[in-house]
Amino acid sequence: MKIERENIKIGINTVFHKDNIDDMNNIYEILKKYKCIKKWQVFQYMPIGPLGKKNESIFKVEDYEFEEKKEQFEKLSNDQMRIEFKSAKQRSKNYMLVNSIGTAYRVDLDNKIETFGNIGESKTWNNILKNI
């Protein structure tokens, strides 16, 4: 594979939700075939934003389900591919997001949104950067 010949390192992010619980083993089996994949991060579904809340009953996984998969897969982590599971609680307010219109924001599990400005407006860059 050309990517592997060029020594390009790839990271894969997966949102873990009720609809893909049974696919995690299949995802792992596919990813481990590629030496270029150095990191697999698995994020617990967070019911944030209007669509997240609307679809919560479809996708939300319980904390114990997430922890079971975390325990199962993190022990498979090795020098070829590091596997990290990050719970919704760990991620709440710890990541800045940018929506489709360029607004930089953080959100917690109660759907409280903290905005920092728009990445398309240079006057807000200082505020965005100081909150990263």
Disulfide bonds with the S-S distance in Angstrom:
none
